[in-house]
């Protein structure tokens, strides 16, 4: 909850609003978003992590992104990953490093429960997400047809297997 104000500030970025759902416009939205993350953890099917960066001369860390593991279930061979990066942190490898940490954690934690692969989806015109997927060894698998309103344009499906 201590990151709600930073979440609201980061969410004002038009590029982030283009790709991420839902929009966080104010502290109430930010609180609901954080509570939804907490509920996912409690239910054991969605695990969101704030990506924080140490700030020189400060004891507080700065919010630079988020990674999430979604749709996890015992015996289910696949789960989905997602991420976003704050505008001030883009272009420094934050997303790929955070995704790599999430990927390792996901397989370490859930492979014994049957997790075999992680799926990463993004719209075809989100070139930055495509680069993050490739950099993080998520192989391109297929073009997915648009599914409005969540995915108004065709998408890419990238996958990474536990054995990769």
C-alpha atoms as one frame of an Amber mdcrd trajectory, in Angstrom:
protein
   0.000   0.000   0.000   2.954   2.339   0.514   3.429   2.395  -3.278  -0.115
   3.551  -4.182   0.890   7.189  -4.812   3.818   6.047  -6.987   1.500   3.642
  -8.836  -0.921   6.482  -9.610   1.946   8.686 -10.829   3.450   5.943 -13.025
  -0.002   5.145 -14.435  -0.347   8.646 -15.908   2.078   7.650 -18.673   0.135
   7.461 -21.989   2.299   4.600 -23.304   1.604   2.514 -20.194  -2.125   3.279
 -20.411  -2.095   2.053 -24.012  -0.942  -1.443 -23.027  -1.878  -2.009 -19.368
  -5.327  -2.631 -17.898  -7.043  -1.413 -15.851  -6.245   2.280 -15.641  -5.223
   3.631 -12.248  -6.409   7.245 -12.161  -6.378   8.086  -8.444  -5.537   6.774
  -4.966  -8.826   4.844  -4.728  -8.054   3.030  -8.012  -4.501   2.384  -6.808
  -5.745   0.953  -3.525  -8.188  -1.338  -5.367  -5.383  -2.453  -7.699  -3.073
  -3.311  -4.804  -5.919  -5.101  -2.995  -6.595  -7.155  -6.124  -2.921  -8.172
  -6.154  -3.175  -9.181  -2.486  -6.341 -11.191  -3.190  -4.583 -13.041  -6.018
  -1.787 -14.026  -3.633  -4.305 -15.147  -0.990  -6.205 -17.245  -3.553  -2.957
 -18.742  -4.867  -3.628 -18.146  -8.569  -2.121 -14.714  -9.316   1.217 -13.487
  -8.009   2.134  -9.863  -8.650   5.466  -8.326  -7.691   6.406  -4.670  -7.524
   9.719  -4.017  -9.247  11.630  -1.566  -7.070  14.938   0.215  -7.510  17.184
   1.497  -4.753  17.622   5.256  -4.785  20.999   6.752  -3.851  20.746   8.615
  -0.555  17.271   7.302   0.236  15.954   4.434   2.334  12.868   4.175   0.077
  12.980   2.313  -3.171  11.376   3.695  -6.324   8.625   1.830  -8.180   9.957
   1.046 -11.669   7.621  -1.735 -12.776   5.529  -4.783 -12.090   5.660  -8.443
 -13.052   2.847 -10.932 -12.578   2.283 -14.671 -12.840  -1.361 -15.366 -13.704
  -3.710 -18.312 -13.958  -1.630 -20.678 -11.852  -3.334 -23.919 -10.815  -2.050
 -27.240  -9.531  -1.855 -29.737 -12.389  -2.266 -27.044 -15.048   0.722 -27.163
 -17.435   0.686 -23.466 -18.384   0.450 -20.072 -16.705   0.719 -16.553 -18.085
   3.239 -13.843 -17.296   2.829 -10.122 -17.675   4.787  -6.973 -16.906   4.948
  -3.234 -17.251   7.739  -0.717 -16.794   7.498   2.891 -15.628   8.440   5.471
 -18.262  11.456   6.674 -16.277  12.881   3.134 -16.164  12.444   2.056 -19.785
  15.410   1.189 -21.946  17.548  -0.074 -19.062  16.648  -3.771 -19.113  14.315
  -3.523 -16.108  11.510  -5.539 -17.712  13.735  -8.354 -18.971  15.580  -8.677
 -15.635  12.308  -8.669 -13.690  10.755 -11.175 -16.104  13.774 -13.456 -15.768
  13.483 -13.333 -11.953   9.742 -14.074 -12.162  10.312 -16.921 -14.628  12.907
 -18.585 -12.396  10.687 -18.157  -9.339   7.628 -19.552 -11.155   9.371 -22.717
 -12.313  11.158 -23.190  -8.977   7.864 -22.808  -7.127   5.320 -24.532  -9.374
   7.140 -27.052 -11.607   6.518 -29.828  -9.059   2.780 -28.995  -9.307   2.847
 -29.573 -13.072   3.884 -26.186 -14.487   5.634 -26.904 -17.789   5.491 -23.615
 -19.672   4.901 -19.914 -19.276   3.013 -17.901 -21.865   3.543 -14.232 -22.657
   0.958 -12.400 -24.758   1.163  -8.921 -26.260  -0.435  -7.004 -29.099   1.444
  -7.273 -32.400   2.183  -3.544 -32.392   3.785  -3.611 -28.926   7.330  -3.906
 -30.234   8.942  -3.236 -26.841   7.134  -6.218 -25.297   8.209  -8.371 -28.218
  11.853  -7.385 -27.581  11.501  -8.162 -23.858  10.023 -11.575 -24.686  12.854
 -12.404 -27.087  15.535 -11.113 -24.710  14.028 -13.259 -21.940  14.111 -16.425
 -24.079  10.351 -16.596 -24.617  10.090 -18.104 -28.097   7.514 -16.766 -30.546
   4.782 -19.392 -30.945   1.765 -17.967 -32.779  -0.232 -14.958 -33.871  -3.464
 -14.756 -31.912  -6.588 -13.163 -33.393  -7.909  -9.972 -31.831 -10.269 -10.480
 -28.878 -11.853  -7.094 -28.102 -12.131  -5.329 -25.766  -9.097  -6.675 -23.864
  -7.063  -7.355 -27.021  -8.377  -5.030 -29.745  -5.619  -6.081 -32.186  -3.987
  -9.366 -33.106  -1.416 -10.573 -30.620   1.766 -12.564 -30.299   2.029 -15.621
 -28.116   5.519 -16.313 -26.786   6.360 -19.348 -24.658   9.118 -20.499 -22.394
   9.327 -24.087 -21.238  10.664 -25.209 -17.874  13.381 -27.137 -19.681  14.616
 -24.015 -21.526
